[in-house]
Each structure stands twice: as structure tokens, then as C-alpha cells.
Amino acid sequence: MAALVGTLPAIEGGHPKDGPEPPDGFMHAGQIHRGLARKPFLAISFLWPRRNKTARREELAEPVWEDHAFDQDESAVEGLRKQINRFFRQNAIPWHASFKGGYLYLREGAPRSH
């Protein structure tokens, strides 16, 4: 299923800033792409101000799983990473999430092939 896309009128000085757009979207190049599931949206919202920086999986308990005591395993975070990347790829958004060594982070550009 394709995500819903909306456009915003141009603002003086260019496009609005890219980033998460509540309740389920992401703004990129002046378009809002909708259809993010709740957990991927919450993860992107938490990581966006920290982009190109890491977050330990334990740091995701409250902002993503909405439970400060939740101890998600690595497979849960890996699944979250895949959902985020699928959304970015389907909407041609040049960002990706990576998960390595217990850390999740956002990076600009397509994911590297291994």
C-alpha cells in the first residue's frame, strides 16, 4: 500500500524543514509522507534531533515502547529498523536507520550493502 503524500505551500526561504510530522508522517522536500506505524514514528521522532548520533536500545524503552522498564531484545530493535527503512525506501526519502552493537541511529543516505 502506498503512503499518502501531501504538499505544503512554499514558505519564504524554501521548504519547511525535513523531519517527523505527527501523527504518522515524515516531511521531506516539502512533502508530507504519511503511513508510518506508531513505533517507527516514535523512534524517528526520538532519534531525529540526534541524527547521526546513536541511541542505546535501553534509551528507546520510554520514548518508543512507552514503558521505562521495557527491556526489548535486539530482534525487536532490528524489526523497528527494518520498518523505518522500508518507509524511507518506499517514499524515496534519503535517510536510513542502522542498528549495530546495541545502538540504533539515523543516517543520511541509503544504507550500505554488506
Kinemage of the C-alpha trace (Angstrom):
@kinemage 1
@onewidth
@group {chain A} dominant
@subgroup {mainchain}
@vectorlist {calphas} color= white
{ca met a 1} P 0.000 0.000 0.000
{ca ala a 2} L 1.435 3.394 -0.971
{ca ala a 3} L 1.750 6.027 1.697
{ca leu a 4} L -0.391 9.122 1.440
{ca val a 5} L 1.509 12.212 0.390
{ca gly a 6} L 0.565 15.820 0.949
{ca thr a 7} L 2.304 19.017 -0.017
{ca leu a 8} L 2.630 22.232 1.867
{ca pro a 9} L 2.688 25.652 0.270
{ca ala a 10} L 6.169 27.018 -0.228
{ca ile a 11} L 7.378 29.242 2.562
{ca glu a 12} L 9.687 32.191 2.222
{ca gly a 13} L 13.235 30.901 2.054
{ca gly a 14} L 12.399 27.406 0.783
{ca his a 15} L 10.790 24.248 2.051
{ca pro a 16} L 9.749 23.549 5.614
{ca lys a 17} L 12.332 21.520 7.486
{ca asp a 18} L 12.518 17.779 6.964
{ca gly a 19} L 11.617 15.554 9.873
{ca pro a 20} L 8.847 13.702 11.677
{ca glu a 21} L 5.357 15.077 11.176
{ca pro a 22} L 2.719 13.939 13.705
{ca pro a 23} L 0.845 11.741 13.954
{ca asp a 24} L 2.304 9.300 11.410
{ca gly a 25} L 4.334 11.140 8.821
{ca phe a 26} L 7.665 12.455 7.702
{ca met a 27} L 8.314 15.748 5.913
{ca his a 28} L 10.806 15.579 3.061
{ca ala a 29} L 11.440 18.284 0.452
{ca gly a 30} L 8.136 19.997 1.148
{ca gln a 31} L 6.006 16.841 1.051
{ca ile a 32} L 4.498 15.028 3.999
{ca his a 33} L 4.632 11.263 3.578
{ca arg a 34} L 2.069 9.523 5.796
{ca gly a 35} L 1.628 5.935 6.871
{ca leu a 36} L 4.317 5.300 9.475
{ca ala a 37} L 3.280 2.792 12.115
{ca arg a 38} L 3.345 4.093 15.706
{ca lys a 39} L 6.626 2.549 16.926
{ca pro a 40} L 8.692 3.575 13.867
{ca phe a 41} L 7.218 7.087 14.105
{ca leu a 42} L 8.114 7.317 17.789
{ca ala a 43} L 11.640 6.040 17.090
{ca ile a 44} L 12.207 8.560 14.289
{ca ser a 45} L 10.808 11.345 16.478
{ca phe a 46} L 13.220 10.392 19.276
{ca leu a 47} L 16.244 9.995 17.001
{ca trp a 48} L 15.650 12.938 14.657
{ca pro a 49} L 17.110 15.660 16.894
{ca arg a 50} L 20.027 13.276 17.483
{ca arg a 51} L 20.508 12.287 13.839
{ca asn a 52} L 23.930 10.925 13.022
{ca lys a 53} L 24.200 10.120 16.721
{ca thr a 54} L 23.427 6.878 18.426
{ca ala a 55} L 20.853 5.837 20.990
{ca arg a 56} L 21.364 2.728 23.102
{ca arg a 57} L 18.486 0.301 22.799
{ca glu a 58} L 17.799 0.847 26.515
{ca glu a 59} L 17.225 4.555 25.805
{ca leu a 60} L 14.348 3.610 23.479
{ca ala a 61} L 12.247 1.975 26.221
{ca glu a 62} L 10.255 5.061 27.233
{ca pro a 63} L 10.082 7.110 24.011
{ca val a 64} L 9.383 4.164 21.661
{ca trp a 65} L 7.932 1.294 23.680
{ca glu a 66} L 6.339 3.757 26.145
{ca asp a 67} L 7.495 1.736 29.134
{ca his a 68} L 10.547 2.895 31.084
{ca ala a 69} L 11.173 -0.655 32.319
{ca phe a 70} L 10.721 -2.424 28.976
{ca asp a 71} L 13.830 -4.385 28.046
{ca gln a 72} L 13.396 -5.042 24.344
{ca asp a 73} L 15.708 -7.592 22.803
{ca glu a 74} L 17.853 -6.899 19.774
{ca ser a 75} L 15.389 -8.606 17.430
{ca ala a 76} L 12.703 -6.058 18.384
{ca val a 77} L 15.053 -3.170 17.584
{ca glu a 78} L 16.150 -4.858 14.358
{ca gly a 79} L 12.483 -5.175 13.338
{ca leu a 80} L 11.977 -1.493 14.112
{ca arg a 81} L 15.000 -0.612 11.955
{ca lys a 82} L 13.562 -2.602 9.039
{ca gln a 83} L 10.177 -0.846 9.314
{ca ile a 84} L 11.838 2.578 9.318
{ca asn a 85} L 13.995 1.738 6.307
{ca arg a 86} L 11.059 0.278 4.394
{ca phe a 87} L 9.104 3.522 4.891
{ca phe a 88} L 12.070 5.678 3.817
{ca arg a 89} L 12.753 3.481 0.775
{ca gln a 90} L 9.083 3.376 -0.332
{ca asn a 91} L 8.903 7.158 -0.177
{ca ala a 92} L 12.344 7.853 -1.720
{ca ile a 93} L 13.484 9.613 1.453
{ca pro a 94} L 17.295 9.638 1.555
{ca trp a 95} L 17.687 8.520 5.173
{ca his a 96} L 18.084 5.157 6.855
{ca ala a 97} L 18.245 3.633 10.317
{ca ser a 98} L 21.127 1.412 11.370
{ca phe a 99} L 21.421 -0.929 14.324
{ca lys a 100} L 24.797 -2.238 15.388
{ca gly a 101} L 26.310 -3.233 18.696
{ca gly a 102} L 23.148 -2.387 20.633
{ca tyr a 103} L 22.849 1.121 19.168
{ca leu a 104} L 20.165 2.472 16.809
{ca tyr a 105} L 20.750 5.618 14.792
{ca leu a 106} L 19.605 7.568 11.738
{ca arg a 107} L 21.936 8.460 8.909
{ca glu a 108} L 21.514 10.428 5.751
{ca gly a 109} L 21.729 8.444 2.524
{ca ala a 110} L 20.890 4.906 1.512
{ca pro a 111} L 22.014 2.037 3.729
{ca arg a 112} L 25.319 0.402 2.820
{ca ser a 113} L 25.187 -3.071 1.351
{ca his a 114} L 27.134 -5.707 3.238
